[in-house]
Amino acid sequence: MNFDRTQKPESKPELEFIPPVIEEIQLENGLKIFYIFKDKLPLIRLNLMIDAGSKFDPENKKGLAYLTSLVLDEGADGLNALELSDEFDLLGSNFNVSADNDSMNLSLQCLYENFEKSFDLFSKVLLNPSFNDDDFEREKKKLITQILQSKDEPEYLADQIFDKIIFGKNNNYSFPVMGYDNTVQTITKSDVVNHYQKFFSPKNSFLVVVGNATKSELLLTIKKYLGGWNKSSAKMNLSYSAPSIRKKIFIYNKADAVQTEIRVGQVTAKRNSKDYFQKLLLNAILGGQFTSRINLNLRERNGYTYGANSRFQYFKDAGFFQVATSVNAENTVDALKEIFFELDNIKNGITDQELEFAKSSITKKFPLNFETYRQILSNVSAKILYDLPDDYFKSYIQKINSINKDEIDRLALGIINNENLITVLVGDKEILYKRLVELDLDFSEVDLNGDII
């Protein structure tokens, strides 16, 4: 096919987007199922999300949820880890267990023709994990090694320390999902078993399924293997407070580091706040895309970095705003000055051109988020996790397009309080200290836990 590249393609003023139809079903045991029929491929993809993430980890056993996820599929119902893996492979199925701050996730992708056999194996891991002593000790050692290795990754350290400082030690989101090496060291197999017993129940979970199975076929299989799953789960009151900190810089010393990892930000509202779409547009203009102000400043105009970005990061019950980049150590203070400038300057207002470009970019990319089974599963799971409205997908583009410049300008004045910005630097303190005095800000050295030394 030949194209006349001298002719600019016409752009359509409005997108035609049909969101996935989500059907909600609840089993007698309380398990909620969210079913999306998609028949372009003979595949079924599902995710069981259990409210059992790292936010529930006890104070001295951070990493418990993550370690539980590692041990869970190491053997089940008489099958060891290798036998389980071989069974899934023979069926052409992919199975995975993971954990994040909020949830434990058991995911499965399989061929339609092998759905029942694959779901049988899935249910064995969910309902009858072995929790073998040798498997536990092996995965525990692997996790501790992984944590120790992460201490050489400045990007990971910057994120870990930033979370701890902005949320504070009393917030359940302030700790790394993997935990610390000393806290994982204290975890016993009994702790893992207790975590499983405490949180794994149908009423504490929801199942999202995307695929070409009919509703009746799907329910027949799910009821067969999970219909007898009847357990209660623990209810815990968690803390989501955050300390009030004046504008300050926290430095983690990584001697002889050529680069400095920079994180600047503060705590903000949860994902389901009313101004979410305004924040989405504001961030796109400020630092959320390649042509954003922060990236054009630091990368294109000054050449300090290969890339700089900002984002609003959300958990189920908390959120924060963050600017992130990595620069040459000698350019750290100059880069910080430009970041602070952009965070101040956005309060002077945005242009009509910036708003229209951000709207176009976000709305035209939105339908692409529903092309694959994995994308549909991920977006529907997020909708449920964050308790978003039923018409969220259907009204998404219209809500973006309805926002005007005045709304963004008002939001910019209130959403980012420059006097409360927290800055975390991971780099060589001997280089950093020489010029940090130029910023006229307090700064302190911290350890890996974000505690002031």
N, C-alpha and C positions, 0 to 999 in steps of 0.2 A: 504494500500500500504506500502511495506517495503522498507527501504532505507539502503544501506550499508554506514554507517557513517564513515567507515575507508577510504573511497575513496573520495578524494577531487573533487568536481564538476568542470568540464571543463568550462573555461571562454571563451566567444566568443570575438574575436578580434574586431569585428565591430558590432554595433547595427543597427538593421533595424527599423527605425522609420518613420512612415508616418504622417506628420503633418495634422491638420484639414484643410479642404478646406474652405476658407472664400470667400463668394460671397458678393460683395458690391452692394447695391441698394440705390438709392436716390429718395425720393418722390418729388412731385412737390413743396411742401412747404419748401423743403431744408433739411428735416430730412434724415440723412444717416443711413442706416441699414446694419449691418454686420451679415450675416446669415451663420450658420454652421449646416448642416444636420447631425443628429446623431439619429439612430433608435434602439439602444440597449434596450431602455426603452420607454414606452409610456408617455414621459415627455417633457415639454417645460420649459426652463429656460431663462430668459431675464434680461437685465440690461439697463436702460436708464441713461446715464451719461450726466449730465448738467454742463457746465462750470460755476459753481456758488458756488465754495468752499469758505473756510474761508479766503483765500488770498484777497478776495474782501471786507472783513469786514471793515467798516469805523474805523478811529483811535480810537474813543471813544466808539465804539460799538462792540468790539471783542466778538465773540460768536454768531453773528447775523445769519450766515449761519447754524450753528449747531442748534440754536433755531428754525429757519425756518423749518429744517428737522423734528424736534420734533412735531411741530404744524401741519405740512402739512397733515398728515393722521389722524388727530383728528376729521375729519368730512368732507364730500364732497357730493355735489349734493343732499342735503336733508337728507343724512344719517349721524348719529353721529358716534363717534369712536367705540362704542360697536356694533352698527348695521353693520358697515363696517367690523369689525373683525369677526362677526358672519357669514356674507355673504362669506368671504374668507374661513372660517373654514368649512362651509357647502359644499364648492366645493373641499375641501382638498387642498387648495392653500396656499402658504406662500408668504406674501407681506412684504416688508421692505423699509424704507426710511433711508438714512444715509448721513452724510456729512464728508468730509475730507478737507485737505488743498486746493486741486485743484477743487474738484467736489462735486455735489449733486447727489446721486444715488438712483434711484427707481428700486428695483429688485422684480421679481416675479418668482415663480416656481409653476407649475400646471400640472395636468394630461392633456394629449392631448385632451381627450373628453370634458374637461371643459375649453379649452383655450379661446374660445370667451367670455364666461360668466366672466371668470377671468380677461380677458383683458378689458372688459367693466368696471369693478370695478377699475382696474388700471388707465384707462383713466379718470374716475371721479375724482380720487385723483389728477391726473396731471393737469387736465383742470379746475376743479371746486372745489377747496378746500374751506372749509367754513370759516376758520380763525375766529372762534367764540371767543368772549371776555373771557369767562370762561375757555375755553380750553387753550388760550394763557397764561392767568395768572397762571393756574395750571402748565403748562409745564415750564414756566419761573421760578416758585418757585422750581420745581424739579431740574432744571438745576443749580440754585444757590446752592441748597443743595448738589448736586453732586460735584460741584467745591469746596465747603467748605470741604467736606469729603476727597477730593483728596489731601488736604493740609496735611493729615496724612499719605500719601503714598510717602515715600522717592523716590521710583523708578520714579513715575510720576513727582515729583518735579525736580529731576535731569535732566530728559529729557526736561522738560519745560524751565528750566533755561539755559541749554546747548544751546538749539535752539535760545533763545533770545540773548545770548552772541555772538555766532559765526556769526549769521546773522545780528545782530545789530537792533536797534529800527526802522530803516527806511526800513527794508526788510519785504515784505508781508508774508514771511514764518516764521518769528521769533516769532509769537504769537500762543498760544495753540488754537486748533480748538474749544474747549469749551468756550474759552474766560476767563476772570477774573470775580470774583463775582461783583466787582464794575462796570465793563463795561456792563455786562449782566443786571445789575440793571437799566441802562439807556435805554435799548431797549424797544420800544413801539410796540404795534400791528401794527401800521402804518409802522414802520421800516420793519417788517416781510413781510407785504403786498407789500411794495415797492421793497424789495429784490426779491420777487417772480415775480413781474411785470417786473422788470429790466432784469432778466437773464433767465427766463423760456421761451424759444422759440425753435422751431424746428431747426433753423440754428445754435443754440448755444448748440446743443445736438447731441448725436449719440446713436443708439440702437443696442445692441448685442443680438442675439437670437440663442440659441442652442436647438435643439429638433427634433422630428420626424414628424413635419408638413412639407408638401411640400412647395415649394416656392410660388406657387399660392394660397394655403390655407393661408399661413402666410400673404401675401400681401393683400389678400381680407379682413382679419380681421383688420390689422393695418390701412389700408386706411379707413375702415369703421369708426373707432373710432378716428384716429389721422389725417386723411386726411384734415379735416377742421381746424386743428391747425395752424393758421397763425398769428404769432406775431413777431415783431422785438425785438432785444435784445441790451443791452448797450455794448459799446466797451470802455474798460478802459485801460489806460497805467499804469502798475504797476512797482514798483521798486524792483529789485533783487540784489542790491549792498550788499556788506559785508564789515565790517570794517577790517582794517589791524591791528592785535593785536600781539604783541610779546608774547613769551611763558610766560604764567602766570597761576596762580591757583585762582579760585573763590570758596568761601566757603559759603554755606547756613547753618546756625546754626540750628541744630535740637538737642536741649539739651537732654542729657541723652540717646542719641541713641547708641545702642550697635554696630550697623553696620554702615558702611559708603558706600553710593552709589558713585561710581566713573564713570565719563565720561571724556574721553580724545579724542580730535579730531580737525578737521579743515574743512573748506569749500573746496569742490572739484567741478569738472565739472558736467554737466547735464547727464542724463541717456543715451542720444543718442550720446555721445561722441565716437570718433573712438577707444579709448583704453578701452572700456567697458569690453571686454572679457579678456584682460590682467589683468584688475583690479579684475575681478571675480576670476581668478586663484590666483593672489597674495593674495587676502583676504582669500581664502580657506586655503592657507598655513600659513598665519599670524594669523588669529583668527576666520575664518569662519566655522570651523568644530571642532568636539570634539578632533581630533588628531592634531589640529593646535598648533603652537608654543606658543601662549599666554596662551591657556588653559592648555597645558602640563606643562608650567612653573608655573603658579599661582595655579592650582588645584593639579596636580600630583606631581610636584617636591617640591613645598613649602607649599601646604595645606592651602593657604590663603582663598580659596573660593570654593564653589560647582561648579562654572562655570564662565568662562570669555570668551568674544567673541568680534569680531570686525565686522564691516559691512560698506558698502557704501550705504547710505540712499538716495533715489532719490525722488524728486518731479518733476512736469512737467518742471519747469524752474530753478531748483536749485538742489544741492546735497551736501552731506557732508560725511566725513569719521569719524567713531567713534569706540572707544574701550569702552566697558561697563562691569562692574562687581560690586559685592557687597562683602565687606570684613569686618572682625572684626575691630572695630575702632582702636585698638592697632596696627593692621597690615597695616594700610592705607599707610603710607609712604614707607614701604618695598614693598608693592604691586605696588605703583607708580614707584618705582625704577626699578622693573622688567618690567613693561609696557614700560617705556622709553628705557630700555635696548633692548627689542625686536624690538621696532620701529627703533632703531639705527642699530641693528644687521641685520635686513632684508636687509639693504643697502649693506651688504657684500656679498649678493648673496644667491640664493636658491640652493638646490641640485637637481640632475636629478630625484632622487627617490621621493622627495617632489612634483615635477612638475607632474610626471606620476601618482602619487596617487591622486592628486587634479583633474587632467583630468579625470581619471577613475571614481572618485566619482561624479563629476558634470555631465558627459555625461551619466552615467548609471542611474542616478536619473531623468534625464531630461524627458524621456517619461512618467514617473509616474505623471508628472504635467498635463497630459491630459487624465486621467482616468475617472474623474467624470464630470458631466455637469458643476458643480460649478467651477472646475479647468479650464476647457476650456474657460468658460465665463470670468474668472478672467485674464487669460493669454492674450486672444484676446483684452480685454478692455485695458490692460496695453500696448499692442503693439500699439493700436490706440492713447492712451493718450500720449505716449512718441514719437510718430511719427517715429516708427521703420520701416525698409525696408520691402517690400512685402515678401521677401524670408527669413525673420528673423528666423522663426521656422525651415524651411527646411535646412538652412545652419548652424544652431546653433552648432550642434555636430562637423561638419567639421571645423568650425572656431576655436572652442576650441582645437581640436586636432592639428591644424596647427601652434599653437603658440609655439615658442621655448624658451629655458631658457634665452637667451640673451635679449629677449623682456621683460621678467619679471624683470630681473636684472636692465635694463635701467629704467623701470617704477618705480621700488622701489627707485631708486636714486632721482627721481623727483616728485613723487606723494605725498609723505609725507614729509613736511618741518618741521623738529623737532623744529626749532626755532620759529615756529608760532603755536605750539600746545596749545590748550585751555584745561584746566582741570577744571572740576566742581566737587566739593565734597559736598555731603549732609550728614552731621553728626555732632557730638558734637565738637564744635570748641575748647573747653577747652582741649580736648584730642588731637585734630589735631595740635593745635598751638605749643604744646610741642616739636614736631619733624619735623615740616615742614621746619624749618630753615636748616635742613640737606640737602635739595634739592637745596639750593642757588637760589631760584626763588621768584619773587614777588608774594604775595598773598593778596587778599582783600576779605572782607565779603560783601555779596550781599543779597538783599531781594528776595521775591518771583518773582518779575519781572525781576530779573537779574541785577538790578541797584545797584551800589556800595554804601554801607552805609557809 
